[in-house]
């Protein structure tokens, strides 16, 4: 089986998966952690990855797709929104908390 067929077989050839908001930068990771007040250790625990892996990614070392995806999903679940490159560079922001009834 060639690489293209393998990617297609596992549904990993979608453009949104290869070059969409899935890929976050080390700076976005650090900023996202800061927004939710998480340590590297907390992120590692929530994302089910190693602490050294988080440190290496945030230091700019290459990381596997599944690792970056786990980091992104953990931070998004905590309320972080990743903003794609839009001419000014990628960024992050915190999702608004839903208002409770009566507020």
C-alpha atoms as a printed R data frame, in Angstrom:
    type eleno elety resid chain resno       x      y      z
1   ATOM     1    CA   UNK     A     1   0.000  0.000  0.000
2   ATOM     2    CA   UNK     A     2   1.400  3.412 -0.895
3   ATOM     3    CA   UNK     A     3   1.390  6.418  1.469
4   ATOM     4    CA   UNK     A     4  -1.511  8.137 -0.275
5   ATOM     5    CA   UNK     A     5  -3.692  5.029  0.046
6   ATOM     6    CA   UNK     A     6  -2.681  4.653  3.688
7   ATOM     7    CA   UNK     A     7  -3.652  8.251  4.462
8   ATOM     8    CA   UNK     A     8  -6.942  7.795  2.621
9   ATOM     9    CA   UNK     A     9  -7.606  4.529  4.437
10  ATOM    10    CA   UNK     A    10  -7.346  6.194  7.845
11  ATOM    11    CA   UNK     A    11  -9.135  9.391  6.856
12  ATOM    12    CA   UNK     A    12  -5.995 11.460  7.320
13  ATOM    13    CA   UNK     A    13  -5.913 12.988  3.884
14  ATOM    14    CA   UNK     A    14  -8.538 15.623  4.454
15  ATOM    15    CA   UNK     A    15  -7.180 19.131  3.787
16  ATOM    16    CA   UNK     A    16  -8.556 20.321  7.121
17  ATOM    17    CA   UNK     A    17  -6.482 17.675  8.886
18  ATOM    18    CA   UNK     A    18  -3.289 18.349  6.996
19  ATOM    19    CA   UNK     A    19  -3.161 22.139  7.020
20  ATOM    20    CA   UNK     A    20  -6.143 23.409  8.972
21  ATOM    21    CA   UNK     A    21  -6.509 24.615 12.541
22  ATOM    22    CA   UNK     A    22  -5.357 21.241 13.782
23  ATOM    23    CA   UNK     A    23  -1.700 22.203 13.746
24  ATOM    24    CA   UNK     A    24  -0.885 24.583 16.567
25  ATOM    25    CA   UNK     A    25   2.406 26.303 17.224
26  ATOM    26    CA   UNK     A    26   4.522 25.997 20.369
27  ATOM    27    CA   UNK     A    27   3.732 29.648 21.136
28  ATOM    28    CA   UNK     A    28  -0.006 28.951 20.883
29  ATOM    29    CA   UNK     A    29   0.433 26.034 23.253
30  ATOM    30    CA   UNK     A    30   2.229 28.179 25.835
31  ATOM    31    CA   UNK     A    31  -0.324 30.984 25.474
32  ATOM    32    CA   UNK     A    32  -3.231 28.566 25.709
33  ATOM    33    CA   UNK     A    33  -1.827 27.081 28.905
34  ATOM    34    CA   UNK     A    34  -1.465 30.564 30.350
35  ATOM    35    CA   UNK     A    35  -5.095 31.415 29.547
36  ATOM    36    CA   UNK     A    36  -6.381 28.435 31.518
37  ATOM    37    CA   UNK     A    37  -3.635 28.711 34.171
38  ATOM    38    CA   UNK     A    38  -2.236 25.236 33.519
39  ATOM    39    CA   UNK     A    39   1.287 24.078 34.191
40  ATOM    40    CA   UNK     A    40   3.088 21.887 31.688
41  ATOM    41    CA   UNK     A    41   2.474 19.009 34.082
42  ATOM    42    CA   UNK     A    42  -1.294 19.656 34.116
43  ATOM    43    CA   UNK     A    43  -1.406 19.775 30.304
44  ATOM    44    CA   UNK     A    44   0.560 16.544 30.065
45  ATOM    45    CA   UNK     A    45  -1.827 14.817 32.475
46  ATOM    46    CA   UNK     A    46  -4.995 16.050 30.769
47  ATOM    47    CA   UNK     A    47  -3.667 15.292 27.262
48  ATOM    48    CA   UNK     A    48  -2.373 11.862 28.362
49  ATOM    49    CA   UNK     A    49   1.140 12.545 27.108
50  ATOM    50    CA   UNK     A    50   4.498 12.825 28.809
51  ATOM    51    CA   UNK     A    51   5.718 15.963 30.541
52  ATOM    52    CA   UNK     A    52   8.951 15.819 28.535
53  ATOM    53    CA   UNK     A    53   6.867 15.718 25.351
54  ATOM    54    CA   UNK     A    54   5.078 18.954 26.330
55  ATOM    55    CA   UNK     A    55   8.396 20.613 27.212
56  ATOM    56    CA   UNK     A    56   9.981 19.565 23.937
57  ATOM    57    CA   UNK     A    57   7.012 20.707 21.849
58  ATOM    58    CA   UNK     A    58   6.887 24.090 23.573
59  ATOM    59    CA   UNK     A    59  10.634 24.455 23.009
60  ATOM    60    CA   UNK     A    60  10.061 24.088 19.270
61  ATOM    61    CA   UNK     A    61  11.040 20.474 18.741
62  ATOM    62    CA   UNK     A    62   9.136 18.456 16.166
63  ATOM    63    CA   UNK     A    63   6.152 16.547 17.487
64  ATOM    64    CA   UNK     A    64   3.990 13.833 16.045
65  ATOM    65    CA   UNK     A    65   0.578 14.652 14.637
66  ATOM    66    CA   UNK     A    66  -1.197 12.666 17.369
67  ATOM    67    CA   UNK     A    67   0.726 14.520 20.079
68  ATOM    68    CA   UNK     A    68  -0.183 17.952 18.745
69  ATOM    69    CA   UNK     A    69  -3.779 16.807 18.334
70  ATOM    70    CA   UNK     A    70  -3.910 15.616 21.966
71  ATOM    71    CA   UNK     A    71  -2.519 18.948 23.179
72  ATOM    72    CA   UNK     A    72  -4.938 20.939 21.022
73  ATOM    73    CA   UNK     A    73  -7.961 18.919 22.126
74  ATOM    74    CA   UNK     A    74  -7.080 19.173 25.830
75  ATOM    75    CA   UNK     A    75  -6.710 22.943 25.639
76  ATOM    76    CA   UNK     A    76  -9.851 23.362 23.524
77  ATOM    77    CA   UNK     A    77 -11.828 21.302 26.024
78  ATOM    78    CA   UNK     A    78 -10.594 23.709 28.711
79  ATOM    79    CA   UNK     A    79 -11.928 26.679 26.733
80  ATOM    80    CA   UNK     A    80  -9.013 27.751 24.543
81  ATOM    81    CA   UNK     A    81  -9.807 28.798 20.968
82  ATOM    82    CA   UNK     A    82  -6.951 28.598 18.484
83  ATOM    83    CA   UNK     A    83  -6.882 31.327 15.861
84  ATOM    84    CA   UNK     A    84  -5.320 30.473 12.521
85  ATOM    85    CA   UNK     A    85  -2.756 32.576 10.737
86  ATOM    86    CA   UNK     A    86  -4.742 35.443  9.218
87  ATOM    87    CA   UNK     A    87  -2.048 37.837  8.134
88  ATOM    88    CA   UNK     A    88  -1.159 38.872 11.668
89  ATOM    89    CA   UNK     A    89  -0.014 35.461 12.846
90  ATOM    90    CA   UNK     A    90  -1.658 32.654 14.786
91  ATOM    91    CA   UNK     A    91  -3.113 33.309 18.203
92  ATOM    92    CA   UNK     A    92  -5.355 32.099 21.009
93  ATOM    93    CA   UNK     A    93  -8.275 33.385 23.012
94  ATOM    94    CA   UNK     A    94 -10.493 32.076 25.767
95  ATOM    95    CA   UNK     A    95 -14.036 30.994 25.011
96  ATOM    96    CA   UNK     A    96 -16.706 32.999 26.795
97  ATOM    97    CA   UNK     A    97 -18.271 31.141 29.651
98  ATOM    98    CA   UNK     A    98 -21.988 30.594 29.117
99  ATOM    99    CA   UNK     A    99 -24.077 32.971 31.138
100 ATOM   100    CA   UNK     A   100 -26.227 31.438 33.840
101 ATOM   101    CA   UNK     A   101 -29.924 32.145 33.736
102 ATOM   102    CA   UNK     A   102 -30.790 35.272 35.652
103 ATOM   103    CA   UNK     A   103 -27.504 37.060 34.960
